[in-house]
Amino acid sequence: MIKQKSYHIETLRGIAILLVVLGHVIGSTSEGGMKVANDSFFRYIYDLFVNIRMPLFTVISGWVYALHPVKSDNISIFMRKKVRRLLFPMIFVGSLYFLLQYLIPGTNNKMVLSDIWKIYVFPYSIYWYLPALFLVFVGVAICDIKKYLNTISGWCLLMLVACILCYSELTSIIPKSIPNYFAFKNAFYLSPFFLTGVGIVRFKEKLSSPVMIKIYLAGLIIGICLQQVNYFYPQLTGFYSKYHLSIIIGIFSSAYLVNLKLNNRFFIWLAQYAYTIYLYHGFGTSGGRIVLSRLGIQNEILIFFFAGCIATFCPILVEKVCKNWKISSMLFLGTVPRK
């Protein structure tokens, strides 16, 4: 059962995973997903939520971690759980996705079969998030054991470092010539959002005060306005991209939403399957699109809603099947079935 105090977090988790799914249905570029044009309304929808989807998902991960942080006497148990939860699905679900993408006609971004080893070493498709988040957990666990996150000043310092690393990754200060082994560059991108979630829990009186909530709201409104101007008139807001204001917008918007205390039964229900939906929604986004294409249906609205529904609800069936056996639950869900 979900405890009363976390209903608002579960609501946000459900919203975040739905935004992730619909974003991947559309595709990040005109070459992926539905392959919509850059001036399409769907491209506008994708860009509208680009600073909220993964940042919010990661802030929630930090929030949940802060409730049960690692300690020096349980670090080995903590690491084993994270390996099972994140790396097992990265390997086994990622491999399944790779093979199906390779074998089924009509899928995007195919790789040659001999390159399958690369998906275990470098970020691959939607599964880049798993090794990146694993590295974030490792880094935060080390900081917790060293007690660097015990004070607000320590947290602020680490947030500053995380934002600098995130900015360095987005602006290629970290040279692109350096291979992105195990998605470590993506971990730099995620780190300030994860730490935001940790800070909101640990330093609630300061970071969730009425004044701070107003600051978050102001940042969210200003950020959306800048984002809209940048979308329609990019020549007027070169600083938006140059300084990657998306980092600040992601932090402020996620912090505001976490403090908004939303409560919705549907999203709370959906949240319990959020991780499985994340793992398997790629099969649905491609599958739904291919099915309609084979039927001769090219209507973008129908494709969007059909593929979105398949990608959201079919993974729930996968979870209900896989959790019946320990081995399938561990390898393909990253969990151990409850007795």
Backbone as numpy.savetxt, mean C-alpha at the origin, in Angstrom:
# Nx Ny Nz CAx CAy CAz Cx Cy Cz
-12.84 -10.98 16.75 -13.67 -9.78 16.75 -12.81 -8.53 16.75
-13.28 -7.49 16.07 -12.58 -6.21 16.03 -12.98 -5.41 17.25
-12.01 -4.94 17.99 -12.30 -4.18 19.19 -12.92 -2.84 18.82
-13.75 -2.32 19.71 -14.45 -1.08 19.47 -13.49 0.05 19.13
-12.37 0.12 19.85 -11.46 1.25 19.67 -10.83 1.29 18.28
-10.88 0.17 17.54 -10.23 0.16 16.23 -11.21 0.11 15.07
-12.49 0.34 15.33 -13.46 0.36 14.24 -13.08 1.37 13.17
-12.60 2.53 13.60 -12.27 3.58 12.63 -11.05 3.19 11.79
-10.13 2.45 12.39 -8.96 1.98 11.63 -9.38 0.92 10.63
-10.26 0.02 11.03 -10.73 -1.01 10.11 -11.54 -0.40 8.97
-12.29 0.65 9.28 -13.01 1.36 8.22 -12.03 1.93 7.20
-10.97 2.56 7.69 -9.96 3.13 6.80 -9.22 2.04 6.02
-8.98 0.91 6.66 -8.31 -0.20 5.97 -9.16 -0.67 4.79
-10.47 -0.77 5.03 -11.36 -1.18 3.94 -11.39 -0.16 2.82
-11.41 1.12 3.16 -11.38 2.18 2.15 -10.07 2.13 1.37
-8.96 1.98 2.10 -7.64 1.98 1.47 -7.49 0.84 0.47
-7.93 -0.35 0.86 -7.74 -1.49 -0.05 -8.64 -1.35 -1.28
-9.82 -0.77 -1.11 -10.68 -0.55 -2.27 -10.07 0.47 -3.22
-9.45 1.51 -2.68 -8.77 2.50 -3.52 -7.59 1.87 -4.26
-6.87 0.98 -3.57 -5.75 0.28 -4.21 -6.25 -0.57 -5.37
-7.30 -1.32 -5.15 -7.85 -2.20 -6.19 -8.30 -1.39 -7.40
-9.09 -0.36 -7.15 -9.62 0.43 -8.27 -8.51 1.17 -9.00
-7.48 1.57 -8.25 -6.34 2.21 -8.88 -5.62 1.27 -9.83
-5.48 0.02 -9.42 -4.80 -0.96 -10.27 -5.69 -1.43 -11.43
-7.00 -1.35 -11.26 -7.89 -1.64 -12.39 -7.63 -0.62 -13.50
-7.51 0.63 -13.12 -7.26 1.70 -14.10 -5.86 1.57 -14.68
-4.87 1.37 -13.80 -3.48 1.29 -14.24 -2.75 2.59 -14.01
-1.49 2.49 -13.64 -0.72 3.69 -13.29 -0.32 4.50 -14.52
-0.30 3.87 -15.69 0.03 4.56 -16.93 -0.93 4.10 -18.04
-0.83 4.74 -19.17 -1.67 4.38 -20.31 -1.29 3.03 -20.91
-0.19 2.44 -20.42 0.26 1.14 -20.92 -0.17 0.00 -20.01
-0.75 0.32 -18.86 -1.14 -0.71 -17.90 -2.63 -0.69 -17.61
-3.11 -1.73 -16.90 -4.51 -1.78 -16.51 -5.44 -1.68 -17.70
-6.39 -0.75 -17.61 -7.37 -0.55 -18.67 -6.78 0.19 -19.88
-5.54 0.65 -19.74 -4.85 1.40 -20.81 -5.65 2.63 -21.24
-6.13 3.36 -20.25 -6.90 4.56 -20.55 -5.96 5.70 -20.94
-6.45 6.61 -21.74 -5.64 7.74 -22.20 -5.34 8.68 -21.04
-4.31 9.46 -21.19 -3.89 10.38 -20.13 -4.91 11.48 -19.86
-5.78 11.77 -20.85 -6.80 12.79 -20.64 -8.15 12.18 -20.28
-8.16 10.89 -19.95 -9.40 10.20 -19.58 -9.84 10.59 -18.17
-11.15 10.51 -17.94 -11.69 10.75 -16.59 -11.14 9.73 -15.61
-10.93 8.50 -16.07 -10.38 7.47 -15.18 -8.95 7.80 -14.77
-8.18 8.41 -15.68 -6.83 8.83 -15.31 -6.89 9.91 -14.23
-7.88 10.79 -14.33 -8.08 11.83 -13.32 -8.39 11.20 -11.96
-9.27 10.19 -11.96 -9.63 9.51 -10.72 -8.41 8.83 -10.11
-7.61 8.21 -10.96 -6.39 7.55 -10.47 -5.48 8.56 -9.77
-5.23 9.68 -10.44 -4.33 10.68 -9.89 -4.90 11.38 -8.66
-6.23 11.46 -8.57 -6.86 12.14 -7.44 -6.52 11.46 -6.11
-6.43 10.12 -6.14 -6.19 9.37 -4.91 -4.77 8.82 -4.79
-3.89 9.24 -5.70 -2.55 8.66 -5.72 -1.77 8.96 -4.44
-2.07 10.08 -3.78 -1.36 10.44 -2.54 -2.02 9.90 -1.29
-3.05 9.10 -1.46 -3.78 8.56 -0.31 -3.71 7.05 -0.24
-3.75 6.37 -1.40 -3.88 4.91 -1.42 -2.81 4.20 -0.58
-1.60 4.13 -1.07 -0.55 3.39 -0.37 -0.07 4.10 0.89
0.00 5.45 0.91 0.34 6.10 2.18 -0.61 5.73 3.31
-1.92 5.76 3.06 -2.88 5.43 4.10 -2.75 3.98 4.52
-2.58 3.08 3.56 -2.40 1.67 3.84 -1.18 1.46 4.76
-0.12 2.23 4.52 1.12 2.08 5.29 1.01 2.75 6.65
0.32 3.88 6.73 0.08 4.53 8.02 -0.69 3.59 8.94
-1.67 2.89 8.39 -2.44 1.93 9.18 -1.54 0.81 9.69
-0.60 0.34 8.86 0.34 -0.70 9.30 1.18 -0.21 10.47
1.63 1.04 10.41 2.39 1.62 11.51 1.55 1.77 12.76
0.31 2.16 12.59 -0.62 2.32 13.71 -0.83 0.99 14.44
-1.05 -0.07 13.65 -1.28 -1.40 14.24 -0.01 -1.90 14.91
1.14 -1.70 14.27 2.41 -2.14 14.87 2.62 -1.47 16.23
2.29 -0.20 16.33 2.54 0.55 17.57 1.73 0.00 18.74
0.66 -0.72 18.47 -0.13 -1.31 19.56 0.59 -2.50 20.19
1.39 -3.20 19.38 2.13 -4.37 19.86 3.55 -4.31 19.32
4.34 -3.37 19.78 5.70 -3.19 19.24 6.63 -4.33 19.64
7.68 -4.47 18.87 8.66 -5.51 19.15 9.48 -5.14 20.39
9.91 -6.17 21.11 10.80 -5.99 22.26 11.99 -6.91 22.11
13.04 -6.61 22.82 14.28 -7.37 22.64 14.11 -8.85 22.92
13.16 -9.21 23.80 13.00 -10.62 24.16 12.08 -11.38 23.21
11.45 -10.68 22.25 10.59 -11.40 21.30 10.92 -11.06 19.85
12.13 -10.55 19.62 12.52 -10.15 18.27 12.52 -11.33 17.30
12.96 -12.51 17.76 13.01 -13.66 16.87 11.61 -14.10 16.46
10.68 -14.09 17.40 9.29 -14.43 17.09 8.70 -13.41 16.13
8.98 -12.15 16.39 8.49 -11.06 15.54 8.98 -11.24 14.11
10.27 -11.54 13.94 10.83 -11.67 12.60 10.26 -12.89 11.88
10.08 -13.99 12.61 9.51 -15.18 11.97 8.10 -14.90 11.46
7.33 -14.17 12.25 5.97 -13.83 11.84 5.96 -12.95 10.61
6.90 -12.00 10.55 6.95 -11.11 9.39 7.42 -11.84 8.14
8.34 -12.78 8.30 8.76 -13.59 7.17 7.58 -14.38 6.63
6.84 -15.00 7.53 5.67 -15.77 7.11 4.60 -14.87 6.50
4.35 -13.75 7.12 3.26 -12.88 6.69 3.55 -12.17 5.37
4.79 -11.77 5.17 5.13 -10.94 4.01 5.93 -11.67 2.94
6.94 -12.43 3.35 7.84 -13.00 2.36 7.32 -14.31 1.76
6.62 -15.12 2.53 6.03 -16.32 1.94 5.08 -15.97 0.79
4.11 -15.05 1.02 3.24 -14.66 -0.10 4.00 -14.00 -1.25
5.04 -13.22 -0.91 5.84 -12.60 -1.97 6.38 -13.66 -2.92
6.86 -14.77 -2.35 7.45 -15.84 -3.15 6.38 -16.67 -3.86
5.40 -17.14 -3.12 4.47 -18.12 -3.69 3.33 -17.48 -4.47
2.74 -16.41 -3.94 1.69 -15.72 -4.71 2.32 -14.98 -5.89
3.50 -14.38 -5.65 4.20 -13.70 -6.73 4.54 -14.65 -7.87
5.01 -15.85 -7.53 5.34 -16.85 -8.55 4.10 -17.28 -9.33
3.00 -17.49 -8.62 1.76 -17.87 -9.27 1.30 -16.79 -10.24
1.39 -15.54 -9.79 0.99 -14.41 -10.64 1.88 -14.33 -11.88
3.18 -14.51 -11.67 4.13 -14.47 -12.78 3.79 -15.53 -13.82
3.55 -16.76 -13.37 3.31 -17.87 -14.29 2.00 -17.70 -15.06
0.96 -17.26 -14.36 -0.32 -17.04 -15.04 -0.22 -15.89 -16.03
0.49 -14.84 -15.63 0.68 -13.70 -16.52 1.46 -14.13 -17.77
2.39 -15.03 -17.57 3.21 -15.52 -18.69 2.39 -16.42 -19.63
1.52 -17.24 -19.05 0.82 -18.25 -19.84 -0.46 -17.75 -20.50
-1.15 -16.79 -19.85 -2.46 -16.37 -20.34 -2.33 -15.22 -21.34
-2.90 -15.36 -22.52 -2.85 -14.29 -23.52 -3.65 -13.07 -23.04
-3.18 -11.89 -23.41 -3.91 -10.66 -23.11 -3.48 -9.95 -21.85
-2.53 -10.51 -21.10 -2.06 -9.85 -19.89 -0.98 -8.82 -20.24
-0.82 -7.84 -19.34 0.15 -6.78 -19.57 1.51 -7.11 -18.95
2.56 -6.50 -19.49 3.90 -6.54 -18.88 4.42 -7.95 -18.66
4.33 -8.79 -19.67 4.86 -10.14 -19.55 6.38 -10.11 -19.45
6.94 -11.08 -18.72 8.38 -11.27 -18.66 8.71 -12.65 -19.23
9.93 -12.84 -19.64 10.32 -14.15 -20.13 10.47 -15.10 -18.94
10.19 -16.37 -19.17 10.15 -17.35 -18.10 11.49 -17.47 -17.37
12.57 -17.32 -18.09 13.90 -17.46 -17.49 14.21 -16.34 -16.50
13.38 -15.28 -16.49 13.61 -14.16 -15.58 12.81 -14.28 -14.28
12.21 -15.43 -14.04 11.37 -15.57 -12.86 12.16 -15.34 -11.57
13.45 -15.64 -11.58 14.27 -15.45 -10.38 14.32 -13.98 -9.94
14.10 -13.08 -10.89 14.20 -11.66 -10.58 13.11 -11.19 -9.63
11.97 -11.89 -9.63 10.88 -11.43 -8.77 11.17 -11.68 -7.30
12.19 -12.49 -6.99 12.57 -12.74 -5.61 13.69 -11.80 -5.14
14.26 -11.07 -6.07 15.41 -10.21 -5.76 15.06 -8.74 -5.93
14.23 -8.43 -6.91 13.88 -7.05 -7.21 12.37 -6.86 -7.05
11.92 -5.61 -6.89 10.47 -5.38 -6.78 9.75 -5.85 -8.04
8.63 -6.53 -7.85 7.90 -7.11 -8.98 6.42 -6.75 -8.90
5.94 -6.09 -9.94 4.52 -5.78 -10.09 3.96 -5.18 -8.79
2.76 -5.60 -8.40 2.14 -5.05 -7.18 2.81 -5.59 -5.92
3.63 -6.61 -6.06 4.22 -7.27 -4.88 5.49 -6.58 -4.38
5.83 -5.44 -4.97 6.96 -4.66 -4.46 6.73 -4.26 -3.00
5.45 -4.13 -2.64 5.10 -3.65 -1.30 5.54 -4.61 -0.20
5.57 -5.90 -0.49 5.85 -6.90 0.54 7.30 -6.86 1.04
8.31 -6.95 0.17 9.68 -6.83 0.69 9.97 -5.44 1.25
9.39 -4.41 0.63 9.62 -3.04 1.12 9.08 -2.89 2.53
7.86 -3.37 2.77 7.29 -3.27 4.11 8.05 -4.12 5.11
8.55 -5.26 4.66 9.36 -6.11 5.53 10.60 -5.35 6.01
11.27 -4.65 5.10 12.45 -3.88 5.48 12.09 -2.74 6.43
10.92 -2.14 6.22 10.47 -1.08 7.13 10.27 -1.66 8.53
9.64 -2.82 8.61 9.44 -3.47 9.92 10.79 -3.75 10.59
11.74 -4.22 9.81 13.07 -4.51 10.37 13.70 -3.23 10.91
13.64 -2.16 10.12 14.23 -0.90 10.55 13.58 -0.33 11.79
12.26 -0.34 11.83 11.54 0.19 12.99 11.77 -0.69 14.21
11.85 -2.00 14.01 12.12 -2.92 15.13 13.47 -2.61 15.76
14.47 -2.37 14.93 15.81 -2.02 15.45 15.75 -0.72 16.24
15.04 0.26 15.68 14.90 1.56 16.38 14.18 1.41 17.70
13.18 0.51 17.74 12.44 0.29 18.98 13.32 -0.37 20.04
14.09 -1.36 19.63 14.97 -2.04 20.57 16.02 -1.09 21.12
16.47 -0.18 20.26 17.45 0.83 20.68 16.80 2.00 21.43
15.46 1.96 21.52 14.67 2.98 22.24 14.75 4.35 21.57
14.98 4.37 20.25 15.02 5.64 19.53 13.63 6.25 19.36
12.60 5.41 19.49 11.23 5.88 19.27 10.46 6.08 20.57
11.18 6.15 21.67 10.51 6.28 22.97 10.11 7.71 23.30
10.68 8.67 22.60 10.39 10.08 22.87 9.92 10.78 21.61
9.19 11.86 21.78 8.71 12.62 20.63 9.86 13.22 19.85
10.91 13.60 20.55 12.07 14.17 19.85 12.77 13.11 19.00
12.87 11.88 19.53 13.45 10.79 18.77 12.62 10.46 17.55
11.30 10.47 17.75 10.39 10.20 16.63 10.53 11.27 15.55
10.59 12.54 15.96 10.73 13.65 14.99 12.02 13.52 14.20
13.08 13.13 14.87 14.36 12.98 14.19 14.30 11.86 13.15
13.70 10.74 13.55 13.57 9.62 12.61 12.63 9.96 11.45
11.59 10.74 11.74 10.69 11.19 10.68 11.44 12.05 9.67
12.29 12.92 10.17 13.08 13.78 9.29 13.99 12.94 8.39
14.67 11.97 9.00 15.55 11.08 8.24 14.73 10.31 7.20
13.56 9.80 7.61 12.71 9.03 6.70 12.24 9.88 5.53
11.86 11.13 5.80 11.40 12.02 4.73 12.54 12.34 3.76
13.74 12.51 4.29 14.90 12.76 3.43 15.17 11.55 2.54
15.11 10.35 3.11 15.32 9.13 2.33 14.23 8.97 1.27
13.00 9.27 1.68 11.88 9.18 0.74 12.07 10.15 -0.42
12.43 11.38 -0.09 12.68 12.40 -1.11 13.85 11.99 -2.01
14.87 11.42 -1.40 16.05 11.00 -2.17 15.69 9.90 -3.16
14.79 9.03 -2.77 14.38 7.95 -3.67 13.54 8.50 -4.82
12.61 9.41 -4.52 11.72 9.94 -5.54 12.45 10.84 -6.54
13.49 11.53 -6.08 14.21 12.47 -6.95 15.46 11.86 -7.56
15.67 10.57 -7.32 16.83 9.85 -7.87 18.16 10.42 -7.36
18.12 11.06 -6.18 19.40 11.40 -5.53 20.17 10.11 -5.27
19.41 9.09 -4.88 19.99 7.74 -4.86 20.05 7.28 -6.31
21.21 7.12 -6.88 21.33 6.86 -8.32 20.51 5.66 -8.79
19.90 5.83 -9.95 19.13 4.73 -10.53 20.03 3.57 -10.93
21.31 3.86 -11.07 22.25 2.80 -11.44 22.44 1.78 -10.32
22.07 2.17 -9.08 22.14 1.22 -7.96 20.93 0.31 -8.03
21.12 -0.99 -8.21 19.97 -1.91 -8.31 19.08 -1.83 -7.07
17.79 -1.93 -7.29 16.82 -1.83 -6.20 16.62 -3.20 -5.55
17.70 -3.71 -4.94 17.64 -5.02 -4.32 16.59 -5.07 -3.22
15.75 -6.08 -3.30 14.72 -6.36 -2.30 13.86 -5.13 -2.01
13.70 -4.29 -3.03 12.84 -3.11 -2.95 13.25 -2.16 -1.82
14.56 -2.02 -1.58 15.00 -1.16 -0.48 14.68 0.31 -0.76
14.69 0.69 -2.03 14.32 2.07 -2.37 12.85 2.32 -2.07
12.02 1.33 -2.34 10.60 1.45 -2.02 10.37 1.51 -0.52
11.23 0.85 0.24 11.15 0.92 1.70 11.42 2.34 2.18
12.35 3.04 1.51 12.59 4.44 1.84 11.33 5.26 1.62
10.62 4.95 0.53 9.38 5.68 0.23 8.32 5.45 1.31
8.20 4.22 1.80 7.15 3.88 2.76 7.44 4.36 4.18
8.71 4.52 4.52 9.10 4.74 5.92 8.44 5.94 6.60
8.32 7.12 5.98 7.69 8.23 6.71 6.21 7.98 7.01
5.54 7.24 6.13 4.13 6.97 6.36 3.95 5.95 7.50
4.81 4.95 7.54 4.76 3.97 8.62 5.02 4.66 9.96
6.03 5.50 9.99 6.36 6.22 11.22 5.25 7.17 11.65
4.51 7.69 10.68 3.37 8.55 11.01 2.35 7.77 11.83
2.05 6.54 11.39 1.11 5.70 12.13 1.62 5.38 13.52
2.92 5.09 13.64 3.51 4.79 14.95 3.39 6.01 15.86
3.71 7.18 15.34 3.69 8.39 16.15 2.30 8.76 16.64
1.29 8.57 15.80 -0.08 8.92 16.19 -0.53 8.08 17.38
-0.07 6.84 17.46 -0.43 5.99 18.60 0.40 6.35 19.84
1.70 6.49 19.68 2.58 6.67 20.84 2.53 8.08 21.44
2.29 9.04 20.59 2.29 10.43 21.06 0.96 11.08 20.73
-0.09 10.37 21.12 -1.45 10.77 20.78 -1.78 12.17 21.29
-1.37 12.49 22.52 -1.74 13.78 23.09 -1.18 14.93 22.26
-0.01 14.75 21.69 0.61 15.83 20.92 0.24 15.77 19.43
0.23 14.57 18.88 0.02 14.43 17.44 -1.46 14.33 17.05
-2.33 14.12 18.02 -3.77 14.06 17.73 -4.53 15.12 18.51
-3.85 16.18 18.88 -4.50 17.30 19.57 -5.40 18.04 18.59
-6.37 18.82 19.09 -7.25 19.59 18.19 -6.48 20.48 17.23
-5.39 21.08 17.71 -4.59 21.96 16.85 -3.95 21.17 15.71
-3.40 20.00 16.03 -2.75 19.19 15.00 -3.76 18.67 13.98
-4.95 18.33 14.45 -5.97 17.84 13.52 -6.35 18.94 12.53
-6.41 20.17 13.01 -6.69 21.30 12.12 -5.54 21.50 11.12
-4.33 21.28 11.59 -3.17 21.40 10.69 -3.23 20.31 9.61
-3.58 19.09 10.03 -3.72 18.00 9.06 -4.78 18.34 8.02
-5.92 18.86 8.48 -7.01 19.20 7.56 -6.57 20.30 6.60
-5.90 21.31 7.13 -5.42 22.40 6.28 -4.43 21.87 5.24
-3.54 20.98 5.68 -2.58 20.38 4.75 -3.27 19.56 3.69
-4.32 18.82 4.08 -5.08 18.01 3.14 -5.75 18.89 2.09
-6.40 19.96 2.53 -7.12 20.85 1.60 -6.14 21.55 0.66
-5.07 22.10 1.23 -4.07 22.78 0.40 -3.43 21.79 -0.57
-3.15 20.58 -0.07 -2.53 19.57 -0.92 -3.41 19.19 -2.10
-4.72 19.00 -1.85 -5.63 18.64 -2.93 -5.73 19.78 -3.94
-5.78 21.02 -3.44 -5.84 22.17 -4.35 -4.59 22.23 -5.24
-3.42 22.04 -4.62 -2.18 22.05 -5.40 -2.15 20.91 -6.40
-2.65 19.77 -5.96 -2.68 18.61 -6.84 -3.58 18.87 -8.05
-4.74 19.51 -7.83 -5.64 19.81 -8.92 -5.04 20.81 -9.91
-4.41 21.84 -9.36 -3.76 22.82 -10.22 -2.65 22.15 -11.03
-1.89 21.28 -10.36 -0.80 20.58 -11.04 -1.32 19.66 -12.13
-2.49 19.07 -11.91 -3.06 18.15 -12.90 -3.53 18.90 -14.15
-4.23 20.01 -13.93 -4.80 20.74 -15.06 -3.84 21.78 -15.66
-2.97 22.34 -14.80 -2.04 23.37 -15.27 -0.63 23.07 -14.75
-0.02 21.99 -15.21 1.29 21.59 -14.68 2.37 22.64 -14.87
2.22 23.50 -15.88 3.22 24.52 -16.12 3.24 25.59 -15.03
2.16 25.68 -14.25 2.07 26.69 -13.20 2.62 26.20 -11.87
2.74 24.90 -11.70 3.13 24.34 -10.40 4.29 23.38 -10.54
5.34 23.83 -11.17 6.52 22.98 -11.32 7.12 22.58 -10.00
6.93 23.42 -8.97 7.48 23.13 -7.65 6.81 21.91 -7.02
5.55 21.63 -7.44 4.82 20.49 -6.88 5.58 19.20 -7.13
6.02 19.01 -8.36 6.76 17.81 -8.72 8.21 17.90 -8.30
8.79 19.10 -8.42 10.21 19.29 -8.13 10.51 18.93 -6.68
9.65 19.36 -5.76 9.88 19.12 -4.33 9.06 17.94 -3.80
8.38 17.26 -4.69 7.60 16.06 -4.32 6.72 16.32 -3.10
5.83 17.29 -3.25 4.91 17.62 -2.17 3.95 16.48 -1.87
3.93 15.47 -2.75 3.08 14.31 -2.50 3.43 13.62 -1.18
4.68 13.72 -0.74 5.09 13.12 0.54 4.33 13.77 1.68
4.36 15.10 1.71 3.69 15.83 2.79 2.18 15.65 2.71
1.65 15.67 1.48 0.20 15.49 1.32 -0.21 14.11 1.82
0.57 13.07 1.51 0.26 11.72 1.98 0.27 11.63 3.48
1.24 12.28 4.13 1.33 12.26 5.59 0.16 12.99 6.22
-0.12 14.21 5.76 -1.18 15.02 6.35 -2.57 14.41 6.12
-2.80 13.95 4.89 -4.12 13.39 4.59 -4.37 12.12 5.38
-3.36 11.24 5.48 -3.53 10.00 6.24 -3.71 10.29 7.72
-2.93 11.23 8.26 -3.05 11.58 9.68 -4.43 12.14 9.98
-4.95 12.94 9.06 -6.29 13.50 9.28 -7.35 12.40 9.24
-7.26 11.50 8.27 -8.24 10.44 8.15 -8.22 9.51 9.36
-7.02 9.22 9.88 -6.92 8.37 11.06 -7.61 9.02 12.26
-7.54 10.33 12.35 -8.17 11.04 13.46 -9.62 11.41 13.22
-10.13 11.07 12.03 -11.49 11.45 11.69 -12.53 10.54 12.34
-12.12 9.34 12.75 -12.99 8.38 13.44 -14.19 7.95 12.58
-13.92 7.62 11.33 -14.98 7.11 10.47 -15.41 5.73 10.93
-16.67 5.40 10.67 -17.19 4.10 11.07 -18.22 3.64 10.05
-17.86 2.61 9.29 -18.75 2.11 8.26 -18.73 0.58 8.26
-19.90 -0.03 8.37 -19.96 -1.48 8.51 -19.41 -2.23 7.30
-19.71 -1.74 6.12 -19.23 -2.43 4.92 -17.71 -2.44 4.88
-17.09 -1.30 5.12 -15.63 -1.23 5.05 -14.98 -1.99 6.21
-15.65 -2.03 7.37 -15.13 -2.83 8.47 -15.14 -4.31 8.09
-16.23 -4.74 7.45 -16.31 -6.13 6.97 -15.23 -6.40 5.93
-15.07 -5.48 4.99 -14.10 -5.66 3.91 -12.67 -5.69 4.46
-12.42 -4.94 5.53 -11.07 -4.82 6.08 -10.50 -6.15 6.55
-11.36 -7.06 7.00 -10.85 -8.34 7.50 -10.22 -9.17 6.39
-10.54 -8.83 5.13 -9.96 -9.53 3.99 -8.97 -8.65 3.23
-8.60 -7.51 3.80 -7.81 -6.51 3.06 -6.49 -7.09 2.55
-5.78 -7.83 3.39 -4.48 -8.33 2.98 -4.61 -9.36 1.85
-5.59 -10.24 1.97 -5.81 -11.23 0.91 -6.25 -10.55 -0.38
-7.08 -9.52 -0.26 -7.48 -8.78 -1.46 -6.25 -8.16 -2.11
-5.37 -7.60 -1.28 -4.14 -7.03 -1.84 -3.35 -8.11 -2.59
-3.19 -9.29 -1.99 -2.38 -10.34 -2.59 -2.94 -10.83 -3.92
-4.26 -10.89 -4.04 -4.86 -11.56 -5.19 -5.65 -10.64 -6.12
-5.72 -9.35 -5.81 -6.55 -8.49 -6.67 -5.97 -8.36 -8.07
-4.65 -8.54 -8.22 -4.05 -8.45 -9.55 -4.59 -9.49 -10.51
-4.93 -10.68 -9.97 -5.52 -11.72 -10.81 -6.88 -11.27 -11.33
-7.62 -10.57 -10.45 -8.96 -10.13 -10.83 -8.97 -8.95 -11.77
-8.04 -8.01 -11.57 -8.02 -6.85 -12.46 -7.70 -7.27 -13.89
-6.75 -8.20 -14.02 -6.42 -8.71 -15.36 -7.52 -9.63 -15.88
-7.97 -10.54 -15.01 -8.97 -11.52 -15.43 -10.27 -10.89 -15.85
-10.75 -9.94 -15.06 -12.01 -9.28 -15.40 -11.93 -8.54 -16.71
-10.81 -7.88 -16.94 -10.61 -7.13 -18.18 -10.55 -8.09 -19.39
-9.85 -9.21 -19.23 -9.69 -10.17 -20.32 -11.02 -10.83 -20.66
-11.80 -11.18 -19.63 -13.11 -11.82 -19.86 -14.01 -10.92 -20.70
-14.10 -9.65 -20.31 -14.96 -8.74 -21.07 -14.43 -8.51 -22.48
-13.10 -8.49 -22.61 -12.51 -8.31 -23.94 -12.87 -9.48 -24.84
-12.83 -10.71 -24.29 -13.18 -11.89 -25.08 -14.66 -11.87 -25.48
-15.48 -11.20 -24.67 -16.90 -11.10 -24.99 -17.19 -9.93 -25.92
-16.14 -9.20 -26.29 -16.31 -8.08 -27.20 -16.79 -6.81 -26.53
-16.71 -6.75 -25.20 -17.16 -5.57 -24.46 -15.98 -4.64 -24.23
-16.07 -3.42 -24.73 -14.98 -2.46 -24.62 -15.37 -1.22 -23.81
-16.57 -1.21 -23.29 -17.04 -0.06 -22.52 -16.20 0.11 -21.25
-15.56 1.26 -21.10 -14.63 1.46 -19.98 -15.33 1.42 -18.63
-16.55 1.93 -18.58 -17.28 1.95 -17.30 -17.60 0.52 -16.86
-18.06 -0.31 -17.79 -18.36 -1.70 -17.47 -17.10 -2.45 -17.05
-16.02 -2.22 -17.77 -14.75 -2.87 -17.43 -14.30 -2.46 -16.04
-14.41 -1.19 -15.73 -13.97 -0.66 -14.44 -14.73 -1.33 -13.29
-16.05 -1.38 -13.40 -16.84 -1.93 -12.30 -16.77 -3.46 -12.26
-16.77 -4.11 -13.41 -16.70 -5.57 -13.43 -15.36 -6.06 -12.90
-14.28 -5.52 -13.44 -12.95 -5.93 -12.98 -12.74 -5.56 -11.52
-13.28 -4.42 -11.10 -13.16 -4.01 -9.70 -13.85 -4.98 -8.76
-15.04 -5.43 -9.15 -15.78 -6.40 -8.32 -15.07 -7.74 -8.27
-14.60 -8.22 -9.43 -13.87 -9.49 -9.46 -12.62 -9.41 -8.59
-11.89 -8.30 -8.72 -10.63 -8.14 -7.98 -10.85 -7.97 -6.49
-12.01 -7.50 -6.10 -12.30 -7.28 -4.67 -12.86 -8.51 -3.99
-13.80 -9.19 -4.65 -14.54 -10.25 -3.96 -14.02 -11.66 -4.22
-13.38 -11.91 -5.36 -12.83 -13.25 -5.59 -11.72 -13.61 -4.60
-10.84 -12.67 -4.22 -9.83 -13.01 -3.21 -10.44 -13.46 -1.88
-11.64 -13.00 -1.57 -12.29 -13.45 -0.34 -12.58 -14.94 -0.41
-12.99 -15.41 -1.58 -13.21 -16.85 -1.77 -11.90 -17.61 -1.66
-10.82 -17.02 -2.19 -9.50 -17.65 -2.09 -9.11 -17.84 -0.62
-9.35 -16.81 0.18 -9.01 -16.93 1.60 -9.83 -18.01 2.28
-11.11 -18.06 1.98 -11.97 -19.06 2.63 -11.55 -20.48 2.29
-10.99 -20.66 1.09 -10.51 -21.99 0.69 -9.15 -22.28 1.31
-8.21 -21.35 1.14 -6.82 -21.59 1.57 -6.68 -21.75 3.08
-7.52 -21.07 3.85 -7.34 -21.12 5.29 -7.77 -22.45 5.91
-8.30 -23.34 5.08 -8.71 -24.65 5.59 -7.54 -25.60 5.79
-6.38 -25.27 5.21 -5.20 -26.12 5.35 -4.02 -25.27 5.81
-3.24 -25.80 6.68 -2.11 -25.05 7.24 -1.12 -24.63 6.18
-0.76 -25.55 5.29 0.28 -25.26 4.30 -0.17 -24.19 3.32
-1.41 -24.27 2.82 -1.90 -23.26 1.89 -2.11 -21.93 2.58
-2.52 -21.99 3.83 -2.71 -20.75 4.59 -1.38 -20.04 4.82
-0.34 -20.80 5.12 0.97 -20.20 5.36 1.59 -19.64 4.09
1.56 -20.44 3.01 2.27 -20.06 1.79 1.52 -19.03 0.96
0.20 -19.11 0.96 -0.57 -18.27 0.05 -1.38 -17.18 0.73
-1.40 -17.20 2.07 -2.06 -16.13 2.82 -1.12 -15.48 3.84
-0.06 -16.20 4.20 0.86 -15.68 5.18 0.35 -15.78 6.60
-0.59 -16.68 6.85 -1.19 -16.82 8.17 -1.17 -18.29 8.61
-1.43 -18.49 9.88 -1.60 -19.83 10.44 -3.06 -19.97 10.83
-3.76 -21.00 10.35 -5.19 -21.14 10.66 -5.42 -21.23 12.17
-6.48 -20.58 12.61 -6.85 -20.68 14.01 -7.48 -22.03 14.30
-7.13 -22.58 15.45 -7.70 -23.87 15.82 -9.15 -23.70 16.23
